[in-house]
Amino acid sequence: MRSRSRRWWLARALGRSRLVRRIDRVEAWAVVAGLVVVLVAALYCSTVSDDIYAARSRAIAAEASTRHQAEAVATAASTPDKKAAQQATQRHTVHIQWLFQNATHDEVVKLDHAVKAGDHVPVWLDDRGNATTPPLTDADARADAVGGAILLWILVASTILGGVALLRRVLNRFRYRSWDRGLRWLLVDGGGPGAHHR
């Protein structure tokens, strides 16, 4: 059925049959052109994905060079995080301390497991010795690239297909008006029942 439908659209757009009206050709060309643009947009979005990945990889590499992992020590036993009690993974809050350039730093952090006082806790530090988030990975760069490309393609495709749908709606109105004029001519002006009463 799909192959027949495709051949029908191509026949309407490219064929020379006199049975195909001009408005049908316009509609068919709009559909074919819209599909072509959507396919070309997919190729373009693939290139955009590569560009996003390259940019994110450079940013991640620069970020990773300013962060390093260190060992902190829990100053007390961790406590369950009440705010995260409804989540699938229980979080724990703990106060930790670490040494950076002969200075003691401390902070309250959240872990996905319980610890006791004196336990070692890995912590990511920035260049100033402050606790920070772990650096992103290559997988994060790929996810950003794929996600950005998909969002761009959806935006382009929805815009193109929405424009085609709007055009088809307008053409259908012209088509209905043409049918009305044809029926009026057939029934009134072309020898139909209305013509005999003149």
TISEDREN-874871 format. One line per field, with one value per residue: residue number from 1; residue in three letters; z, y, x of N, C-alpha, C, O in turn. Coordinates in nm, 3 decimals. Each point is the difference from the previous one (the first is absolute). Example, Ala and Ser with C-alpha at 12.3 -4.5 7.8 and 13.67 -1.06 7.14 Angstrom:
residues 2
resi: (1:2);
resn: (ALA:SER);
nZ: (0.780:-0.138);
nY: (-0.569:0.107);
nX: (1.319:-0.139);
caZ: (0.000:0.006);
caY: (0.119:0.119);
caX: (-0.089:0.082);
cZ: (0.000:0.073);
cY: (0.120:0.109);
cX: (0.090:-0.077);
oZ: (0.066:0.017);
oY: (-0.002:0.111);
oX: (0.104:0.051);
end
This chain:
residues 198
resi: (1:2:3:4:5:6:7:8:9:10:11:12:13:14:15:16:17:18:19:20:21:22:23:24:25:26:27:28:29:30:31:32:33:34:35:36:37:38:39:40:41:42:43:44:45:46:47:48:49:50:51:52:53:54:55:56:57:58:59:60:61:62:63:64:65:66:67:68:69:70:71:72:73:74:75:76:77:78:79:80:81:82:83:84:85:86:87:88:89:90:91:92:93:94:95:96:97:98:99:100:101:102:103:104:105:106:107:108:109:110:111:112:113:114:115:116:117:118:119:120:121:122:123:124:125:126:127:128:129:130:131:132:133:134:135:136:137:138:139:140:141:142:143:144:145:146:147:148:149:150:151:152:153:154:155:156:157:158:159:160:161:162:163:164:165:166:167:168:169:170:171:172:173:174:175:176:177:178:179:180:181:182:183:184:185:186:187:188:189:190:191:192:193:194:195:196:197:198);
resn: (MET:ARG:SER:ARG:SER:ARG:ARG:TRP:TRP:LEU:ALA:ARG:ALA:LEU:GLY:ARG:SER:ARG:LEU:VAL:ARG:ARG:ILE:ASP:ARG:VAL:GLU:ALA:TRP:ALA:VAL:VAL:ALA:GLY:LEU:VAL:VAL:VAL:LEU:VAL:ALA:ALA:LEU:TYR:CYS:SER:THR:VAL:SER:ASP:ASP:ILE:TYR:ALA:ALA:ARG:SER:ARG:ALA:ILE:ALA:ALA:GLU:ALA:SER:THR:ARG:HIS:GLN:ALA:GLU:ALA:VAL:ALA:THR:ALA:ALA:SER:THR:PRO:ASP:LYS:LYS:ALA:ALA:GLN:GLN:ALA:THR:GLN:ARG:HIS:THR:VAL:HIS:ILE:GLN:TRP:LEU:PHE:GLN:ASN:ALA:THR:HIS:ASP:GLU:VAL:VAL:LYS:LEU:ASP:HIS:ALA:VAL:LYS:ALA:GLY:ASP:HIS:VAL:PRO:VAL:TRP:LEU:ASP:ASP:ARG:GLY:ASN:ALA:THR:THR:PRO:PRO:LEU:THR:ASP:ALA:ASP:ALA:ARG:ALA:ASP:ALA:VAL:GLY:GLY:ALA:ILE:LEU:LEU:TRP:ILE:LEU:VAL:ALA:SER:THR:ILE:LEU:GLY:GLY:VAL:ALA:LEU:LEU:ARG:ARG:VAL:LEU:ASN:ARG:PHE:ARG:TYR:ARG:SER:TRP:ASP:ARG:GLY:LEU:ARG:TRP:LEU:LEU:VAL:ASP:GLY:GLY:GLY:PRO:GLY:ALA:HIS:HIS:ARG);
nZ: (0.000:0.150:-0.026:0.080:0.221:0.061:-0.027:0.173:0.193:0.010:0.050:0.218:0.121:-0.001:0.128:-0.162:0.185:-0.180:0.030:-0.086:0.187:-0.098:0.013:-0.172:-0.192:-0.018:-0.036:-0.207:-0.138:0.027:-0.097:-0.221:-0.074:0.024:-0.152:-0.192:-0.003:-0.020:-0.209:-0.137:0.036:-0.109:-0.220:-0.061:0.006:-0.197:-0.176:-0.028:-0.091:-0.224:-0.120:-0.029:-0.158:-0.214:-0.076:-0.063:-0.208:-0.171:-0.064:-0.133:-0.221:-0.122:-0.073:-0.181:-0.178:-0.020:-0.121:0.217:-0.063:0.132:0.135:-0.017:0.144:0.004:-0.029:-0.178:0.183:-0.156:-0.123:0.102:-0.214:0.169:-0.026:0.093:0.167:-0.085:0.070:-0.225:-0.080:0.123:0.058:-0.064:0.200:-0.135:0.217:-0.167:0.028:-0.048:-0.076:0.059:-0.103:0.061:-0.173:0.205:-0.100:-0.015:0.026:-0.047:0.062:-0.225:0.162:-0.139:0.123:0.094:0.129:0.004:0.216:-0.112:-0.021:-0.106:-0.006:-0.141:-0.040:-0.078:-0.085:0.107:-0.170:0.016:-0.143:-0.171:0.182:-0.097:-0.166:0.021:-0.023:-0.128:-0.059:-0.034:0.183:0.163:-0.016:0.064:0.220:0.086:-0.023:0.127:0.210:0.021:-0.014:0.184:0.168:-0.026:0.046:0.218:0.086:-0.036:0.116:0.212:0.011:-0.013:0.161:0.156:-0.043:0.038:0.213:0.073:-0.051:0.121:0.192:-0.003:-0.002:0.207:0.114:-0.032:0.122:0.218:0.038:0.004:0.191:0.162:-0.017:0.080:0.223:0.083:-0.019:0.151:0.205:0.008:0.047:0.152:0.061:0.159:0.185:0.089:-0.089:0.113:0.180:-0.128);
nY: (-0.120:-0.096:-0.222:-0.135:-0.050:-0.157:-0.219:-0.076:-0.058:-0.203:-0.174:-0.025:-0.112:-0.225:-0.090:-0.158:-0.125:-0.078:-0.217:0.001:0.003:0.187:0.015:-0.113:0.114:0.153:-0.071:-0.056:0.170:0.071:-0.122:0.013:0.179:-0.017:-0.125:0.107:0.141:-0.099:-0.059:0.153:0.030:-0.159:0.038:0.128:-0.096:-0.106:0.123:0.035:-0.176:-0.017:0.121:-0.081:-0.158:0.069:0.083:-0.141:-0.079:0.137:0.017:-0.166:0.015:0.144:-0.078:-0.134:0.140:0.040:-0.187:0.029:-0.198:0.037:0.008:-0.076:0.172:-0.213:0.195:-0.058:-0.080:-0.157:0.178:-0.137:-0.051:0.147:0.145:-0.105:0.100:0.203:0.086:-0.001:0.191:-0.181:0.182:0.028:0.044:0.117:-0.034:0.151:-0.161:0.212:-0.151:0.217:-0.122:-0.218:-0.054:0.085:-0.198:0.164:-0.213:0.140:-0.212:0.005:-0.133:-0.115:0.114:-0.191:0.185:-0.109:0.018:0.183:-0.003:-0.176:0.218:-0.157:0.096:0.077:-0.016:0.185:0.143:0.032:-0.174:0.128:-0.014:-0.194:0.115:-0.192:-0.056:0.179:-0.113:-0.165:-0.132:0.084:-0.045:-0.205:-0.034:0.082:-0.128:-0.182:0.021:0.045:-0.176:-0.126:0.074:-0.024:-0.201:-0.045:0.090:-0.093:-0.179:0.038:0.069:-0.139:-0.142:0.105:0.025:-0.180:-0.042:0.127:-0.065:-0.167:0.075:0.091:-0.137:-0.072:0.149:0.012:-0.144:0.051:0.144:-0.089:-0.098:0.135:0.075:-0.140:-0.006:0.163:-0.023:-0.131:0.085:0.129:-0.006:-0.164:0.146:0.125:-0.123:0.044:-0.159:-0.187:0.056:-0.064);
nX: (0.083:0.142:0.039:-0.161:0.007:0.152:-0.053:-0.126:0.106:0.100:-0.135:-0.046:0.153:0.019:-0.162:-0.028:-0.007:-0.111:0.056:0.208:-0.127:-0.079:-0.225:-0.096:-0.020:-0.165:-0.212:-0.066:-0.054:-0.212:-0.163:-0.048:-0.116:-0.224:-0.111:-0.054:-0.176:-0.200:-0.059:-0.094:-0.220:-0.118:-0.035:-0.174:-0.204:-0.020:-0.069:-0.221:-0.107:0.020:-0.149:-0.208:-0.029:-0.011:-0.196:-0.164:0.029:-0.053:-0.215:-0.079:0.047:-0.125:-0.197:-0.006:0.019:-0.221:-0.014:-0.045:0.083:-0.177:0.181:-0.210:-0.015:-0.067:-0.106:-0.121:-0.101:0.030:-0.060:-0.146:0.035:-0.012:0.171:0.177:-0.111:-0.048:0.195:0.021:0.088:0.039:-0.118:0.216:-0.094:0.139:0.046:0.035:0.158:0.059:0.148:-0.002:0.158:0.009:-0.132:-0.052:-0.032:-0.150:-0.067:-0.172:0.048:-0.021:-0.085:0.136:0.152:-0.071:-0.009:0.200:-0.060:0.060:-0.223:0.095:0.052:-0.075:0.198:-0.197:0.210:-0.073:-0.017:-0.222:-0.026:-0.069:-0.131:0.059:-0.092:-0.113:0.215:-0.039:-0.185:0.150:0.005:0.133:0.220:0.069:0.033:0.191:0.185:0.036:0.078:0.220:0.142:0.025:0.129:0.223:0.093:0.040:0.187:0.203:0.073:0.069:0.214:0.178:0.064:0.125:0.221:0.132:0.065:0.172:0.210:0.089:0.091:0.208:0.180:0.049:0.123:0.225:0.123:0.036:0.169:0.207:0.065:0.076:0.213:0.157:0.035:0.131:0.225:0.106:0.039:0.183:0.220:0.008:-0.155:0.103:-0.002:0.201:0.135:-0.043:0.125:0.176);
caZ: (0.000:0.007:-0.128:-0.091:0.040:-0.044:-0.145:-0.031:0.024:-0.104:-0.125:0.006:-0.007:-0.120:-0.116:-0.096:-0.023:-0.001:0.109:0.120:-0.005:0.042:0.146:0.044:-0.023:0.103:0.126:-0.010:0.003:0.137:0.082:-0.041:0.041:0.146:0.039:-0.039:0.095:0.128:-0.015:-0.005:0.135:0.080:-0.032:0.059:0.145:0.028:0.003:0.121:0.111:0.006:0.049:0.143:0.071:0.003:0.093:0.135:0.037:0.038:0.128:0.105:0.023:0.075:0.134:0.070:0.037:0.120:0.110:0.037:0.111:0.125:0.107:0.116:0.114:0.063:0.140:0.078:-0.077:-0.090:0.038:-0.120:-0.049:0.007:-0.120:-0.109:0.050:-0.096:-0.119:-0.006:0.064:0.124:0.010:0.137:0.021:0.089:0.010:-0.030:0.003:-0.079:0.006:-0.131:0.014:0.144:0.059:0.020:-0.058:0.042:-0.069:0.013:-0.132:-0.005:-0.056:-0.026:0.096:0.136:0.047:0.143:0.031:-0.029:-0.131:-0.109:-0.100:-0.115:-0.030:-0.113:0.036:-0.107:0.017:0.128:0.109:0.039:-0.051:-0.122:-0.063:-0.085:-0.139:-0.093:-0.074:-0.143:-0.018:0.016:-0.123:-0.105:0.031:-0.033:-0.145:-0.057:0.045:-0.071:-0.140:-0.006:0.026:-0.118:-0.108:0.033:-0.024:-0.145:-0.058:0.040:-0.071:-0.142:-0.011:0.036:-0.115:-0.105:0.043:-0.014:-0.142:-0.046:0.050:-0.086:-0.131:0.012:-0.004:-0.141:-0.067:0.035:-0.072:-0.140:-0.009:0.014:-0.127:-0.099:0.026:-0.032:-0.146:-0.049:0.039:-0.032:-0.130:-0.103:-0.044:0.110:0.030:0.010:-0.132:-0.067:0.052:-0.053);
caY: (0.120:0.119:0.021:0.053:0.139:0.080:0.014:0.090:0.137:0.036:0.014:0.129:0.110:-0.002:-0.053:0.094:-0.036:0.114:-0.017:0.062:0.144:0.082:0.006:-0.129:0.002:0.086:-0.075:-0.110:0.056:0.046:-0.118:-0.054:0.094:-0.005:-0.122:0.015:0.092:-0.071:-0.093:0.080:0.052:-0.108:-0.002:0.121:-0.018:-0.090:0.086:0.081:-0.089:-0.010:0.127:0.009:-0.096:0.054:0.113:-0.051:-0.074:0.098:0.059:-0.101:-0.018:0.116:-0.011:-0.110:0.039:0.085:-0.075:-0.124:-0.071:-0.007:-0.077:0.075:-0.086:0.032:0.040:-0.061:-0.097:0.061:-0.009:-0.007:0.127:-0.006:0.059:-0.098:-0.126:-0.055:-0.043:-0.143:-0.020:0.077:0.087:0.021:0.126:-0.020:0.110:-0.052:0.093:-0.040:0.090:0.046:0.099:0.024:0.066:-0.094:0.039:-0.088:0.024:-0.104:-0.055:-0.108:-0.123:-0.101:-0.108:0.047:-0.010:0.025:0.099:-0.048:-0.064:0.083:0.034:0.069:0.130:0.069:0.136:0.089:0.051:0.070:-0.095:-0.008:-0.116:0.028:-0.120:-0.073:0.048:-0.076:-0.102:-0.006:-0.042:0.121:0.079:-0.066:0.016:0.138:0.015:-0.070:0.070:0.127:-0.026:-0.048:0.115:0.086:-0.067:0.004:0.138:0.023:-0.089:0.044:0.125:-0.031:-0.079:0.088:0.087:-0.079:-0.027:0.124:0.021:-0.096:0.047:0.111:-0.055:-0.071:0.099:0.036:-0.117:-0.008:0.107:-0.040:-0.102:0.069:0.070:-0.103:-0.053:0.105:0.005:-0.123:-0.009:0.121:0.062:-0.097:-0.086:-0.076:0.026:0.142:0.065:-0.026:0.091:0.134);
caX: (-0.083:0.083:0.066:-0.101:-0.026:0.112:-0.007:-0.111:0.044:0.095:-0.075:-0.071:0.095:0.083:-0.072:-0.057:-0.140:-0.092:-0.096:0.058:-0.019:0.114:0.004:0.052:0.144:0.060:-0.002:0.094:0.134:0.025:0.027:0.130:0.104:0.009:0.071:0.141:0.062:0.013:0.113:0.123:0.021:0.059:0.143:0.058:0.004:0.111:0.119:-0.011:0.033:0.147:0.052:-0.031:0.086:0.136:0.003:-0.018:0.120:0.101:-0.040:0.015:0.144:0.047:-0.055:0.066:0.137:-0.003:-0.061:0.066:-0.066:0.077:-0.064:-0.047:-0.032:-0.128:0.021:-0.108:-0.077:-0.097:-0.141:-0.085:-0.052:-0.146:-0.058:0.009:-0.055:-0.095:0.069:0.029:0.131:0.010:0.118:0.047:0.072:0.114:0.095:0.133:0.113:0.116:0.113:0.044:0.106:0.019:-0.117:-0.111:-0.128:-0.109:-0.127:-0.102:-0.028:-0.098:0.053:-0.102:0.018:0.028:0.139:0.020:0.103:0.134:0.007:0.052:-0.102:0.061:-0.060:0.060:0.039:0.043:0.136:0.011:-0.018:-0.141:-0.071:-0.073:-0.057:0.096:0.001:-0.081:0.073:-0.024:-0.139:-0.082:0.015:-0.077:-0.142:-0.035:0.002:-0.116:-0.121:-0.012:-0.035:-0.139:-0.089:0.002:-0.072:-0.143:-0.045:-0.008:-0.101:-0.134:-0.028:-0.026:-0.123:-0.111:-0.025:-0.064:-0.137:-0.076:-0.022:-0.102:-0.130:-0.042:-0.034:-0.128:-0.107:-0.017:-0.055:-0.142:-0.069:-0.007:-0.105:-0.129:-0.030:-0.029:-0.134:-0.099:-0.009:-0.062:-0.140:-0.075:0.035:0.039:-0.107:-0.055:-0.142:-0.029:-0.004:-0.127:-0.104:0.017);
cZ: (0.000:-0.133:-0.102:0.030:-0.046:-0.151:-0.041:0.020:-0.108:-0.135:-0.003:-0.019:-0.135:-0.126:-0.087:-0.030:0.006:0.111:0.131:-0.014:0.052:0.153:0.059:-0.018:0.105:0.133:-0.001:0.007:0.141:0.091:-0.032:0.046:0.152:0.048:-0.034:0.099:0.135:-0.006:-0.004:0.138:0.090:-0.025:0.061:0.151:0.041:0.007:0.125:0.123:0.015:0.056:0.149:0.080:0.012:0.101:0.145:0.047:0.044:0.136:0.116:0.033:0.080:0.145:0.080:0.045:0.126:0.120:0.027:0.123:0.120:0.101:0.114:0.110:0.060:0.146:0.092:-0.089:-0.087:0.051:-0.128:-0.036:-0.006:-0.127:-0.114:0.041:-0.101:-0.127:0.007:0.070:0.122:0.001:0.146:0.005:0.099:-0.005:-0.020:0.010:-0.089:0.008:-0.142:0.021:0.144:0.065:0.008:-0.059:0.052:-0.071:0.030:-0.141:0.012:-0.072:-0.025:0.090:0.136:0.032:0.150:0.018:-0.023:-0.133:-0.103:-0.107:-0.117:-0.030:-0.118:0.039:-0.123:0.030:0.132:0.119:0.050:-0.061:-0.122:-0.056:-0.083:-0.142:-0.088:-0.080:-0.150:-0.029:0.015:-0.126:-0.113:0.023:-0.033:-0.151:-0.064:0.038:-0.073:-0.145:-0.013:0.022:-0.121:-0.113:0.026:-0.026:-0.149:-0.061:0.035:-0.071:-0.146:-0.015:0.040:-0.113:-0.113:0.036:-0.014:-0.148:-0.054:0.047:-0.086:-0.136:0.003:-0.003:-0.144:-0.076:0.027:-0.072:-0.148:-0.020:0.010:-0.130:-0.108:0.017:-0.036:-0.153:-0.055:0.027:-0.047:-0.142:-0.110:-0.044:0.108:0.026:0.005:-0.134:-0.070:0.045:-0.053:-0.105);
cY: (0.126:0.028:0.056:0.147:0.092:0.021:0.096:0.145:0.045:0.020:0.132:0.116:0.007:-0.045:0.109:-0.030:0.124:-0.010:0.064:0.151:0.073:0.003:-0.131:-0.006:0.085:-0.074:-0.112:0.050:0.048:-0.118:-0.057:0.090:-0.001:-0.122:0.009:0.090:-0.068:-0.098:0.074:0.057:-0.106:-0.009:0.120:-0.014:-0.097:0.078:0.087:-0.083:-0.014:0.127:0.016:-0.092:0.053:0.114:-0.047:-0.077:0.094:0.062:-0.098:-0.023:0.116:-0.006:-0.107:0.038:0.085:-0.073:-0.127:-0.059:-0.008:-0.083:0.094:-0.100:0.046:0.033:-0.057:-0.100:0.073:-0.019:-0.007:0.138:-0.008:0.054:-0.100:-0.134:-0.067:-0.052:-0.149:-0.032:0.090:0.081:0.021:0.129:-0.023:0.123:-0.058:0.111:-0.055:0.109:0.037:0.114:0.048:0.077:-0.103:0.058:-0.097:0.040:-0.114:-0.046:-0.110:-0.119:-0.097:-0.121:0.059:-0.018:0.028:0.107:-0.063:-0.071:0.097:0.017:0.069:0.130:0.061:0.145:0.081:0.051:0.071:-0.091:-0.010:-0.123:0.040:-0.131:-0.072:0.056:-0.088:-0.095:0.009:-0.042:0.119:0.086:-0.061:0.017:0.142:0.020:-0.065:0.071:0.131:-0.019:-0.045:0.115:0.092:-0.062:0.002:0.139:0.026:-0.083:0.046:0.130:-0.028:-0.075:0.082:0.095:-0.073:-0.028:0.124:0.028:-0.094:0.042:0.113:-0.052:-0.076:0.098:0.043:-0.116:-0.012:0.108:-0.034:-0.105:0.062:0.070:-0.102:-0.058:0.101:0.010:-0.121:0.000:0.119:0.049:-0.102:-0.094:-0.086:0.036:0.148:0.069:-0.015:0.094:0.140:0.032);
cX: (0.087:0.068:-0.099:-0.028:0.113:-0.003:-0.111:0.041:0.098:-0.070:-0.074:0.096:0.071:-0.074:-0.059:-0.146:-0.089:-0.103:0.050:-0.010:0.123:0.012:0.052:0.151:0.071:0.008:0.105:0.145:0.035:0.036:0.137:0.114:0.019:0.077:0.148:0.074:0.021:0.118:0.133:0.032:0.061:0.150:0.071:0.014:0.110:0.131:0.001:0.036:0.150:0.062:-0.024:0.092:0.143:0.012:-0.013:0.123:0.112:-0.032:0.020:0.148:0.056:-0.048:0.073:0.140:0.004:-0.058:0.080:-0.068:0.094:-0.077:-0.038:-0.034:-0.132:0.023:-0.107:-0.072:-0.103:-0.142:-0.084:-0.054:-0.152:-0.066:-0.003:-0.060:-0.093:0.068:0.034:0.131:0.010:0.130:0.034:0.081:0.112:0.091:0.140:0.105:0.111:0.106:0.042:0.098:0.013:-0.115:-0.112:-0.128:-0.106:-0.129:-0.094:-0.035:-0.104:0.060:-0.115:0.015:0.036:0.149:0.004:0.105:0.137:0.013:0.055:-0.108:0.070:-0.074:0.075:0.025:0.034:0.141:0.022:-0.023:-0.142:-0.065:-0.082:-0.054:0.106:-0.001:-0.087:0.088:-0.030:-0.144:-0.095:0.007:-0.082:-0.150:-0.047:-0.009:-0.123:-0.129:-0.021:-0.041:-0.144:-0.098:-0.006:-0.080:-0.151:-0.057:-0.017:-0.113:-0.141:-0.039:-0.037:-0.133:-0.122:-0.035:-0.070:-0.146:-0.088:-0.030:-0.107:-0.139:-0.055:-0.041:-0.132:-0.118:-0.027:-0.066:-0.151:-0.080:-0.015:-0.108:-0.139:-0.038:-0.035:-0.139:-0.108:-0.017:-0.075:-0.150:-0.082:0.029:0.026:-0.111:-0.059:-0.144:-0.033:-0.013:-0.133:-0.111:0.015:-0.105);
oZ: (-0.070:-0.042:-0.079:-0.091:-0.047:-0.048:-0.097:-0.082:-0.048:-0.077:-0.105:-0.064:-0.054:-0.111:0.040:-0.099:0.087:0.030:0.092:-0.093:0.066:0.054:0.104:0.084:0.051:0.070:0.097:0.068:0.044:0.082:0.091:0.053:0.049:0.090:0.077:0.042:0.063:0.097:0.063:0.038:0.088:0.094:0.053:0.058:0.110:0.085:0.063:0.092:0.112:0.079:0.074:0.106:0.106:0.076:0.088:0.118:0.098:0.084:0.108:0.117:0.090:0.092:0.117:0.102:0.061:0.107:-0.091:0.077:-0.015:-0.023:0.053:-0.024:0.022:0.072:0.122:-0.122:0.039:0.078:-0.100:0.087:-0.082:-0.039:-0.090:-0.064:0.000:-0.084:0.108:0.066:-0.010:-0.027:0.088:-0.092:0.104:-0.104:0.070:-0.009:-0.013:0.039:-0.085:0.057:0.029:0.108:-0.091:0.024:0.027:-0.039:0.034:-0.085:0.110:-0.105:0.055:-0.021:0.009:-0.048:0.057:-0.094:0.044:-0.045:0.008:-0.040:0.020:0.007:-0.011:0.055:-0.100:0.093:0.046:0.115:0.101:-0.110:-0.003:0.057:-0.043:-0.046:0.026:-0.004:-0.043:-0.098:-0.071:-0.043:-0.076:-0.095:-0.054:-0.050:-0.085:-0.083:-0.040:-0.052:-0.093:-0.071:-0.037:-0.068:-0.092:-0.051:-0.043:-0.079:-0.085:-0.033:-0.052:-0.082:-0.058:-0.025:-0.064:-0.085:-0.040:-0.035:-0.079:-0.072:-0.033:-0.054:-0.097:-0.055:-0.043:-0.088:-0.092:-0.046:-0.061:-0.098:-0.073:-0.044:-0.082:-0.097:-0.054:-0.051:-0.093:-0.086:-0.022:-0.079:-0.117:-0.047:-0.030:-0.079:-0.041:-0.012:-0.083:-0.067:0.038:-0.055);
oY: (0.096:0.115:0.087:0.081:0.110:0.111:0.075:0.086:0.114:0.090:0.065:0.099:0.108:0.025:0.116:0.047:0.086:0.098:0.024:0.059:-0.058:-0.006:0.000:-0.057:-0.038:0.004:-0.018:-0.060:-0.015:0.011:-0.029:-0.047:0.007:0.009:-0.047:-0.030:0.020:-0.011:-0.042:0.008:0.032:-0.022:-0.012:0.039:0.012:-0.026:0.018:0.049:0.002:-0.006:0.044:0.037:-0.011:0.007:0.047:0.007:-0.026:0.017:0.039:-0.016:-0.021:0.035:0.019:-0.050:0.015:0.060:-0.063:0.070:-0.021:-0.037:0.072:-0.121:0.119:-0.079:0.005:-0.002:0.104:-0.092:0.062:0.079:-0.073:-0.047:0.009:-0.101:-0.122:-0.062:-0.059:-0.103:0.122:-0.054:-0.004:0.031:-0.065:0.064:-0.093:0.118:-0.121:0.113:-0.087:0.104:0.120:0.056:-0.080:0.115:-0.116:0.115:-0.111:0.081:-0.046:0.014:0.015:-0.103:0.114:-0.094:0.061:0.035:-0.111:-0.027:0.121:-0.096:0.103:0.006:-0.011:0.066:-0.054:-0.047:0.013:0.044:-0.065:-0.043:0.107:-0.107:0.062:0.049:-0.119:0.015:0.081:0.045:0.008:0.056:0.072:0.023:0.018:0.068:0.060:0.019:0.032:0.074:0.041:0.011:0.049:0.069:0.022:0.013:0.054:0.051:0.000:0.019:0.054:0.038:-0.016:0.027:0.054:0.008:-0.010:0.042:0.041:-0.019:0.003:0.044:0.003:-0.031:0.012:0.022:-0.029:-0.024:0.028:0.004:-0.039:-0.007:0.025:-0.021:-0.036:0.015:0.012:-0.040:-0.013:0.022:0.038:-0.109:-0.095:0.074:0.039:0.102:0.083:0.012:0.088:0.109);
oX: (-0.031:0.010:0.037:-0.014:-0.025:0.024:0.014:-0.033:-0.008:0.035:-0.008:-0.033:0.020:0.047:-0.011:-0.055:0.017:-0.068:-0.078:0.055:0.086:0.111:0.066:0.071:0.106:0.102:0.073:0.083:0.115:0.091:0.078:0.100:0.113:0.083:0.085:0.112:0.104:0.075:0.098:0.117:0.081:0.077:0.110:0.101:0.054:0.085:0.104:0.065:0.052:0.095:0.088:0.050:0.062:0.096:0.072:0.036:0.069:0.088:0.045:0.037:0.082:0.073:0.032:0.048:0.106:-0.017:0.053:-0.066:0.120:-0.116:0.083:-0.007:-0.021:0.060:0.014:0.020:-0.054:-0.028:0.035:-0.038:-0.055:-0.107:-0.084:0.029:-0.015:-0.065:0.003:0.012:-0.015:0.107:-0.086:0.076:-0.020:0.015:0.040:-0.032:0.017:-0.027:0.017:-0.035:0.001:0.017:-0.021:-0.035:0.029:-0.019:0.042:-0.037:-0.032:0.064:-0.110:-0.065:0.048:0.063:-0.091:0.071:0.026:0.111:-0.023:-0.066:0.064:-0.123:0.122:-0.088:0.048:0.065:0.114:0.003:-0.025:0.036:-0.061:0.023:0.097:-0.103:-0.016:0.122:-0.082:-0.060:-0.101:-0.101:-0.065:-0.076:-0.109:-0.090:-0.065:-0.089:-0.112:-0.083:-0.070:-0.100:-0.107:-0.076:-0.079:-0.111:-0.102:-0.079:-0.089:-0.117:-0.098:-0.083:-0.108:-0.117:-0.090:-0.089:-0.116:-0.110:-0.085:-0.098:-0.118:-0.102:-0.076:-0.105:-0.114:-0.084:-0.077:-0.111:-0.103:-0.074:-0.091:-0.115:-0.088:-0.072:-0.104:-0.111:-0.079:-0.079:-0.121:-0.092:0.007:0.029:-0.072:-0.058:-0.110:-0.068:-0.034:-0.103:-0.077:0.000);
end
